[in-house]
Structure formats: C-alpha cells, structure tokens
C-alpha cells in the first residue's frame, strides 16, 4: 500500500499474466488516510494475501489508469471488470468530452481529481482527462466495429504452441477459421450489408484449470497476431455457472 498525494490512498497493484500494473481504485467521498483496500477487502476472495476479483468490482468503486491507444478486447474486458471511469461513463451513454467533463465538474468527491486522475505529482485537470476520454471513445468505436469470431477448442495452450503440432493445427483448425471468415465476408458482400467493410478478427478459447485465475485471460498471439489464444479458466466458469443456478 502506497500513500497518494493529498492524503488519499488508492494505489493498487494489478497482477496480470504478462505484467504487473499499477492502478488506482477509489470511491466517492472516500475518507482521507484510509486505503481503498480496507473497504474492499471483505468483498473480494483472498488468496495468500492477494485479493481476487472474480467477476467485477462492486458498483460503488471506480478505477483509473491511462488506457493504451492500441485498445484491445482484453483491455476493454479488464476496464469493465474493474469499473474504469471511462468504461462506466461510456456504458451510460456518455460519448463526448463535453458530456464527460460535465459529469465531473463540481463533483461531491475530490478523490477522482486529487488521486485517481493524478499522474505522479501532477494533478491533471478535468479538461485533460476529458481529452483522454474522447480518445478512448474513438478507439472503442474502432475496436467494436468488427466481427469477432470465437472458436472454443478442447486442446491446451501448450498444444497450440508446440511447433511439432503446426501442420495438424493448420489442417484442422486454421483452415476452418479461414473458411468461417470467408463465408461471413461473402454473405456480407452478397447481401450488400452496411457492415460489409467491418474488420473480422479470430480467437481461439483454450481450456486451463486453475483455482485462482480469472475466467478469461489473454494468452499468446498466434500466427503473427492473426489469432489470439485466450485462456478460459474452466474452474471459474463452473463456479460462475453454479452461482447462477443457485440464485
């Protein structure tokens, strides 16, 4: 836990498969000198001192970090799960920097401007954050204006990353993926659909078995980035299904 400027304590370390990233999590009218962790700890699963977000943060919490320009589906999923300020605003229909700015001008909690939006020792203005939000919205529009083909597989990530399996994978899986894309493109062209110029991306979902990782986590890029190998934690999916059935 690290002390933030102006007495707010919101810094957290997000542990990802490929990196550890510093993010900030806070809530409106947060008390000075009290770390977010203490209000959040009873609502998250504990694993050896690490708190795990199984589905998403509770509604009253907000997170913030500088979103990369090359926005990915995985990044967007993480923003949804952690209630990123930009994602929350976008889902509520806020699409312009002017609308975003109005939401935070005169807010009854200074934790956003004094801590969440702060970069190092620099307190960034709402207008600067609104510009970043505007860029985020444009990148989301680019990202979501495409068809995303997901093929659920039964082989492990190790199978796809083993060079000895390359020819079998090409003949059994990659060829089928190309066919999916071709048929979709042909249908859109023949029907003169307004969506015919949308990009098409492909992804394999591969099963992993872990008691403590998230349901979906990004894996390796495949075939020079043509395919994403997303790892699906079967244990987490089963737990989510059982929770749904019991409610």
C-alpha positions as CSV (number, residue, x, y, z in Angstrom):
1,X,0.0,0.0,0.0
2,X,1.4,3.4,-1.0
3,X,0.5,6.9,0.1
4,X,-1.0,9.1,-2.5
5,X,-0.9,12.9,-2.7
6,X,-3.4,14.9,-0.7
7,X,-3.9,12.1,1.8
8,X,-5.8,9.7,-0.4
9,X,-4.7,6.1,-0.6
10,X,-5.9,4.5,-3.8
11,X,-2.9,2.8,-5.4
12,X,-3.1,-0.9,-6.0
13,X,-1.0,-3.4,-8.0
14,X,-2.9,-5.4,-10.6
15,X,-1.3,-8.8,-11.1
16,X,-1.7,-9.9,-14.8
17,X,-0.3,-13.0,-16.6
18,X,2.1,-10.8,-18.6
19,X,2.8,-7.9,-16.3
20,X,2.1,-6.2,-13.0
21,X,0.4,-2.8,-13.5
22,X,-0.2,0.0,-11.0
23,X,-3.8,1.2,-11.0
24,X,-5.9,3.3,-8.7
25,X,-9.2,2.3,-7.1
26,X,-11.4,4.6,-5.0
27,X,-15.0,5.5,-4.2
28,X,-16.9,8.8,-3.9
29,X,-16.5,10.6,-0.6
30,X,-13.6,8.4,0.4
31,X,-12.0,9.3,3.7
32,X,-8.5,10.8,3.7
33,X,-5.8,8.4,5.1
34,X,-7.9,5.2,4.7
35,X,-6.7,3.0,1.9
36,X,-9.4,1.6,-0.5
37,X,-8.2,-1.9,0.4
38,X,-9.8,-1.7,3.8
39,X,-13.3,-1.1,2.5
40,X,-12.8,-3.5,-0.4
41,X,-11.1,-6.5,1.4
42,X,-14.2,-8.1,2.7
43,X,-15.8,-8.1,-0.7
44,X,-13.1,-10.0,-2.6
45,X,-11.8,-13.5,-2.4
46,X,-8.5,-13.9,-0.5
47,X,-5.6,-16.0,-1.7
48,X,-2.4,-15.8,0.4
49,X,-2.6,-12.0,0.9
50,X,-3.8,-11.3,-2.7
51,X,-7.4,-10.2,-3.2
52,X,-9.0,-11.7,-6.3
53,X,-11.7,-10.0,-8.5
54,X,-13.9,-13.0,-9.6
55,X,-16.4,-11.1,-11.7
56,X,-16.3,-7.3,-11.2
57,X,-15.8,-4.7,-8.6
58,X,-18.8,-3.7,-6.5
59,X,-20.8,-0.8,-8.0
60,X,-19.6,1.9,-5.6
61,X,-15.9,1.5,-6.6
62,X,-14.2,3.2,-9.5
63,X,-10.8,2.6,-11.0
64,X,-8.5,4.6,-13.3
65,X,-5.3,4.1,-15.3
66,X,-4.1,5.6,-18.5
67,X,-5.6,3.4,-21.2
68,X,-3.3,2.5,-24.1
69,X,-4.1,3.8,-27.6
70,X,-3.9,0.3,-29.1
71,X,-7.0,-0.7,-27.2
72,X,-7.7,-4.5,-27.2
73,X,-10.7,-6.7,-26.3
74,X,-8.7,-7.9,-23.2
75,X,-8.1,-4.3,-22.1
76,X,-11.8,-3.5,-22.5
77,X,-12.8,-6.6,-20.5
78,X,-10.5,-5.5,-17.7
79,X,-11.9,-2.0,-17.8
80,X,-15.4,-3.4,-17.4
81,X,-14.4,-5.8,-14.6
82,X,-12.6,-3.0,-12.6
83,X,-15.2,-0.3,-13.2
84,X,-12.8,2.0,-15.0
85,X,-14.2,5.6,-15.0
86,X,-14.0,5.8,-18.8
87,X,-15.8,2.5,-19.3
88,X,-18.5,3.3,-16.8
89,X,-19.2,6.7,-18.5
90,X,-19.3,5.1,-22.0
91,X,-21.7,2.4,-20.9
92,X,-24.0,5.1,-19.6
93,X,-24.1,6.8,-23.0
94,X,-21.5,9.5,-22.5
95,X,-19.7,9.8,-25.8
96,X,-18.2,13.3,-25.9
97,X,-15.5,15.1,-23.8
98,X,-18.0,17.8,-23.1
99,X,-20.5,15.4,-21.5
100,X,-17.7,13.7,-19.6
101,X,-16.5,17.0,-18.3
102,X,-19.9,17.9,-17.0
103,X,-20.1,14.7,-15.1
104,X,-17.0,15.5,-13.0
105,X,-17.2,19.3,-12.8
106,X,-18.3,20.1,-9.2
107,X,-18.3,16.5,-8.1
108,X,-19.0,16.0,-4.4
109,X,-15.9,13.9,-4.0
110,X,-12.4,15.1,-4.7
111,X,-10.9,11.6,-4.8
112,X,-11.2,11.5,-8.6
113,X,-9.3,14.7,-9.4
114,X,-6.9,14.6,-6.4
115,X,-5.9,11.0,-6.6
116,X,-7.4,8.7,-9.3
117,X,-6.7,11.1,-12.2
118,X,-3.4,12.3,-10.7
119,X,-0.2,11.4,-12.5
120,X,2.8,11.3,-10.1
121,X,3.0,14.7,-8.5
122,X,0.9,16.4,-11.3
123,X,-2.8,17.0,-10.6
124,X,-4.4,16.8,-14.0
125,X,-7.4,19.0,-14.9
126,X,-10.8,17.6,-15.8
127,X,-10.4,19.1,-19.3
128,X,-7.2,17.0,-19.8
129,X,-8.9,13.8,-18.6
130,X,-11.9,14.6,-20.9
131,X,-9.5,14.7,-23.9
132,X,-8.2,11.2,-22.9
133,X,-11.8,10.0,-22.6
134,X,-12.5,11.3,-26.1
135,X,-9.6,9.3,-27.5
136,X,-10.8,6.3,-25.6
137,X,-14.3,6.5,-27.2
138,X,-12.8,6.8,-30.7
139,X,-10.7,3.7,-30.0
140,X,-13.7,1.8,-28.7
141,X,-15.6,2.6,-31.8
142,X,-12.7,1.2,-33.9
143,X,-12.4,-1.9,-31.8
144,X,-16.2,-2.7,-31.7
145,X,-16.8,-2.0,-35.4
146,X,-15.7,-5.5,-36.3
147,X,-16.8,-9.1,-36.2
148,X,-15.1,-11.2,-33.6
149,X,-15.1,-15.0,-34.4
150,X,-14.6,-17.1,-31.3
151,X,-13.8,-20.8,-31.7
152,X,-13.9,-22.8,-28.5
153,X,-11.3,-25.6,-28.5
154,X,-10.6,-28.5,-26.3
155,X,-6.8,-28.6,-26.6
156,X,-4.5,-26.8,-24.1
157,X,-2.4,-23.7,-24.9
158,X,0.7,-25.9,-24.8
159,X,-0.6,-28.0,-27.7
160,X,-1.0,-24.9,-30.0
161,X,2.4,-23.5,-29.0
162,X,4.2,-26.8,-29.8
163,X,5.9,-26.5,-33.2
164,X,5.5,-30.2,-33.7
165,X,1.8,-29.7,-34.0
166,X,1.9,-26.9,-36.5
167,X,0.9,-28.9,-39.6
168,X,-2.0,-30.6,-37.8
169,X,-3.2,-27.3,-36.4
170,X,-3.1,-25.7,-39.9
171,X,-5.1,-28.6,-41.5
172,X,-7.7,-29.0,-38.7
173,X,-8.1,-25.6,-37.1
174,X,-6.6,-22.7,-39.1
175,X,-8.2,-23.8,-42.4
176,X,-11.6,-23.9,-40.7
177,X,-11.1,-20.4,-39.3
178,X,-10.3,-19.1,-42.7
179,X,-13.5,-20.7,-44.0
180,X,-15.6,-19.1,-41.3
181,X,-14.2,-15.7,-42.3
182,X,-14.6,-16.3,-46.0
183,X,-18.3,-17.3,-45.6
184,X,-19.0,-14.3,-43.4
185,X,-17.4,-11.9,-45.9
186,X,-19.2,-13.5,-48.8
187,X,-22.6,-13.2,-47.1
188,X,-22.0,-9.5,-46.3
189,X,-20.9,-8.7,-49.8
190,X,-23.8,-10.7,-51.5
191,X,-26.4,-9.0,-49.2
192,X,-24.7,-5.6,-49.7
193,X,-24.8,-5.2,-45.9
194,X,-23.8,-1.9,-44.4
195,X,-21.5,-3.9,-42.2
196,X,-19.5,-5.3,-45.2
197,X,-16.5,-3.1,-44.5
198,X,-16.1,-4.1,-40.9
199,X,-12.9,-5.9,-40.0
200,X,-13.0,-9.6,-38.9
201,X,-10.8,-10.9,-36.1
202,X,-10.5,-14.5,-34.9
203,X,-9.8,-16.0,-31.5
204,X,-9.4,-19.5,-30.0
205,X,-10.6,-20.1,-26.5
206,X,-8.4,-22.8,-24.8
207,X,-9.2,-24.5,-21.5
208,X,-7.0,-24.1,-18.4
209,X,-7.6,-25.4,-14.9
210,X,-6.8,-23.0,-12.1
211,X,-8.4,-22.3,-8.7
212,X,-7.4,-18.7,-8.6
213,X,-7.1,-17.0,-12.1
214,X,-9.8,-15.0,-13.9
215,X,-12.4,-16.7,-16.1
216,X,-10.8,-15.2,-19.3
217,X,-7.1,-14.2,-19.6
218,X,-5.2,-13.2,-22.7
219,X,-2.7,-15.7,-24.0
220,X,-0.1,-15.6,-26.7
221,X,-0.5,-14.0,-30.1
222,X,-0.6,-16.7,-32.8
223,X,0.4,-16.7,-36.4
224,X,2.0,-13.2,-36.3
225,X,-1.0,-11.8,-34.5
226,X,-3.7,-13.3,-36.8
227,X,-5.2,-15.3,-33.9
228,X,-5.5,-14.7,-30.2
229,X,-5.2,-17.7,-27.9
230,X,-7.4,-16.7,-24.9
231,X,-7.2,-19.0,-21.8
232,X,-10.5,-19.9,-20.3
233,X,-10.4,-21.0,-16.7
234,X,-12.8,-23.9,-16.5
235,X,-12.9,-23.9,-12.7
236,X,-14.0,-20.2,-12.7
237,X,-16.6,-20.8,-15.4
238,X,-18.1,-23.8,-13.5
239,X,-18.2,-21.7,-10.3
240,X,-20.0,-18.9,-12.1
241,X,-22.5,-21.4,-13.6
242,X,-23.2,-22.9,-10.2
243,X,-23.7,-19.5,-8.6
244,X,-26.2,-18.6,-11.4
245,X,-28.1,-21.8,-10.9
246,X,-28.4,-21.3,-7.2
247,X,-29.9,-17.8,-7.4
